[in-house]
Amino acid sequence: MTTDTPGTLDFDKLFAARLHAARVRPYLATALFALHPVESRQVPTMAVDRYWRCYVSPVFVDRMPVEELAGVWVHEVSHLLRDHHARSDRVARERGLTGPGERLRMNIAADLEINDDVFGDGLVRPEGAVRPKSMGLPDGELMEDYLHLFRLGPWLENLSWLDCGSGADGLDREWDLGPDGAHGLSAQEQDGVRFRVAQGITGRPGNAPQGWRRWAEEAFHPPQPWRELLGAAVRSAASGSGAGEDYSYGRLARRSASVPGTVLPSLRRMPPRVSVVIDTSGSVSDAELGSALLEVAAISRAVGGRRDLVTVLPCDASVRIVHPLCRGEGIPLMGGGGTDLRTGFARALRIRPRPDVIVALTDGQTPWPATRPPCRTVVGLFPRARPSWDEDDPDYVPDSPPAWARVVHIG
């Protein structure tokens, strides 16, 4: 541990506050005791870095009651559990936000995300803790949403002292010990702490506020970059053995040298042909159909931008017109009846030349072909909060996509 002036920080009081925080928020105990305190007179109150060190001002600890200090412990560890530093870095890149002023705004937005439901039930709100209601903003939003709802101005001058450290907004501070400093947690150790906390929350969800329950669900099931996954799945299927391959006499095979007087063609890889079967049944929303057209454009890019090699088949219980891809937004997605994508698969396989890859974009409420198609298959599933049902059969549950298909969850 490093100190500015050894012996000035009241560690007994600091640790008593942490113990109180763990008692009233037992699901956060693993994270609270994973934080390593570092005494520092450079921080205004308490602050964290991205390596799970907590920098503590001795003067701040002296003047804060233990009950309020416990609330600060929970507040600071919440920044790290919710990965606010990485999220702030990502937002800064995407929106072009630069400078300490924008980072302060991110710090405040992150505080708003935490403070709307973290206090109460045995945890005292520290003096000066900013809340959404105090700024005329709604509760229950995320940091990224709050950033759209306010700007820095004279009325926020009294919040300029807020500084929860690089662990809250991603901007390194002069007091940070950095990646090579003592007592930092590795990325794997941090993930382990988050997993243990999420496990505790989901195991006894009645003890945690809604914001923490939402966080725990996302910790167990993190959102996937579905468009990248879909593109990767198509590229993987298109690059498999037998996909888009043909013989050519434009370049002789290397085996020709071993067969004098005989000309052997070489095997070359051609751009793959892709057929996209889009579910246009009544259970698929207009928004999902719009998303499907965006995926068609992404699929075209995944196979090198050759739109002439991509065909689109709108399908509900039967196949509509087979459309060559010129412009995705110009394809009429007609349908609205029941769902049977088997007809779509059968029609795609009758196209000549036959496709190397079939991509099915659907909500999954369809029968699937009984046998594996003679080409690679990718299924993009639209999200469903719960299994749908049949009006005539309340116990109906849709079949899962077959094991021979590569499945990507969209959205």
C-alpha positions, 0 to 999 in steps of 0.5 A, a space after each residue: 500500500 502506498 501513502 502520502 503521509 503514513 498513519 493519517 488514514 483511519 483504516 479502522 473507520 474505513 473498514 468498519 464502513 465497508 463491513 456495514 456496506 457488506 451487511 446491508 448489501 450482501 450480494 455486493 460483498 465479493 466486490 467490496 472486499 476485492 477493492 484495495 484501498 490506497 491512501 491519497 491526499 490527491 483525491 477529493 473524496 474516494 475514487 477508483 481506477 480500472 484495476 479495482 484500486 480505491 483511492 481514499 482521502 484521509 480528510 474525507 474519511 475523518 468528516 464522514 459518518 460510518 453509515 454515509 461512508 458505507 454508501 460511498 463504498 457501494 457507489 464506487 464499487 458500482 462503477 467498476 461492476 457496471 464497467 463504466 470506464 470501458 463504456 465511457 471509452 466506447 461512448 467517447 469514440 462513437 460520439 467524438 466526446 473529448 476533453 475533461 469536461 465531457 468526461 465529467 459529464 460521463 462521470 455524472 451520468 454514471 452517478 445518475 445510473 447508480 444513485 437512482 436505486 442504490 440507497 435506502 434499506 439500511 444504506 444512507 445516501 451520502 451528502 451531495 450524492 447526485 440523483 436523477 430527480 435532483 436534475 429533473 431527469 427520470 429514474 431507471 436510465 443507463 449512463 448512455 441515455 442520461 448523456 443525451 438528457 443534460 449538458 454542463 452549465 452554470 447550474 451544475 457548477 456545484 457538481 464540479 467536485 465530483 471525481 470518482 476516478 478513471 474507474 468511472 469515466 475512463 480518463 486516467 488520473 495523476 494519482 493512478 498507479 496504472 497497470 503495473 502498480 501493486 494490488 490491481 486486478 487482472 481482467 480475468 479476476 475482474 470478470 470473476 468478481 462480476 460473475 460471483 456478484 451476478 450469481 448472488 443477485 440472481 440466486 436471491 433476486 428479491 433482495 436487489 433493486 431492479 437496476 441490479 437485477 437487470 445488470 446481473 441478467 446482462 452479466 450472465 447473458 452479455 449482448 452479442 455483436 449480432 451483425 458481426 456474428 452473422 457476417 462471420 457465420 456467412 463468411 465461415 460457411 462460404 469458405 468451407 470445403 466445397 463452397 464456391 469451388 470450381 475447376 479452371 484451365 486458366 491455371 494448370 494444376 500442380 499435378 500436371 507435371 507428374 502426368 506428361 502430355 495431360 492438361 489438368 485443371 486447377 481448383 479455384 475458389 469462386 465468390 460464393 452464391 448466397 440465398 437469403 430466405 426471409 420469414 414474412 409470416 404474421 409473427 414477424 414485425 415490420 421492424 424485424 422485416 426492416 432489420 432483415 433488409 439491413 442484414 441482406 446488405 451486410 450479407 452482401 458485404 460479407 461475400 465481397 459486395 457481389 450483389 449479383 451472387 445474392 438472391 432473396 426469397 420472401 417466405 411465409 407458408 409458401 415462397 414468393 418471387 425470388 429476387 436478385 439483389 440490386 438494392 435491398 430496400 427495393 425488395 418487397 417483403 410480401 407475406 403475413 400468413 403462417 410459417 413454413 420455411 421448408 418451402 423456402 429451403 426447397 425453392 432456394 435449392 432449385 435456383 441455378 446455379 445452386 447456392 453455396 450458402 442458405 441464410 434463413 432470417 426468422 423468428 424460429 416459429 417454423 418447421 425445419 427441413 428433415 434432412 440437411 441441405 447440400 450446402 452450408 446453412 446459417 439461421 439468424 433468429 429474431 429475439 422473442 421474450 418468450 416462446 409463442 403459442 398456437 391458438 389451438 394448442 396452448 402447449 405449442 413450443 416451436 422447434 429449435 433450429 436443427 443442429 446442422 445450421 449455424 445459429 446467430 441471435 439477432 438483436 
